[in-house]
């Protein structure tokens, strides 16, 4: 069996959960358990993985062996993106301060699925 690409796994998670909280390598983005986001785009090419969430916010993962893995965050269902060498967090257009990380993981956590996540 061939595994799903990280981009397809991200899409599938958001198809099941619709909206999720975002936890960056250095902690929560927005107010914990309050700021939730929906997926706009998840795409992958030879350069890496791009995840865009509502509001023009983008995560660009490059290098390493990028993986998107189902997991749990506290008591919530979650999707963890790991194995990257570098990720750039761009909060949205018009904000000049992008944040770059060279380690850690990015987690999307949701209070519950609308239907089963496989």
QUIGI-V155168 format. One record per pair of residues at least 12 apart in sequence whose ideal C-beta (glycine too) atoms are under 7 Angstrom apart, sorted by the first residue. I is the first residue (numbers start at 1). GAP is how many residues later the second one is. Records with the same first field share a line. If there is no record, write none. Layout:
# QUIGI-V155168
I: GAP ; GAP
This chain:
# QUIGI-V155168
5: 39
6: 38 ; 43 ; 60 ; 61 ; 62 ; 75
7: 35 ; 36 ; 37 ; 42
9: 59 ; 70
10: 29 ; 32 ; 41 ; 58 ; 69
11: 28 ; 31
12: 105
13: 66 ; 95 ; 104
14: 24 ; 25
16: 97 ; 98 ; 99 ; 100 ; 101
17: 93 ; 96 ; 97 ; 100
18: 20 ; 96
19: 17 ; 18 ; 19 ; 91
20: 16 ; 17 ; 88 ; 89 ; 90
21: 12 ; 14 ; 15 ; 87 ; 88
22: 15 ; 86
23: 50 ; 84 ; 86
24: 65 ; 82
25: 76 ; 78 ; 79 ; 80 ; 81
37: 16 ; 17
38: 15 ; 16
39: 14
40: 12 ; 13 ; 14
47: 15
48: 12 ; 13 ; 14 ; 18
49: 12 ; 17
55: 37
56: 36 ; 37
57: 33 ; 34 ; 35
58: 32
59: 28 ; 30 ; 47
60: 27 ; 28
61: 20 ; 23 ; 26
62: 22 ; 23 ; 24
63: 21 ; 22 ; 23
64: 19 ; 20 ; 21
65: 18
66: 15 ; 17 ; 18
67: 15 ; 16
68: 13
69: 13
70: 47
73: 34 ; 36
76: 33 ; 34 ; 35
77: 33 ; 35 ; 36 ; 40
78: 29 ; 30 ; 31
79: 29
80: 25 ; 27
81: 24 ; 25
82: 23
85: 17
86: 14 ; 16
87: 14 ; 19
88: 12
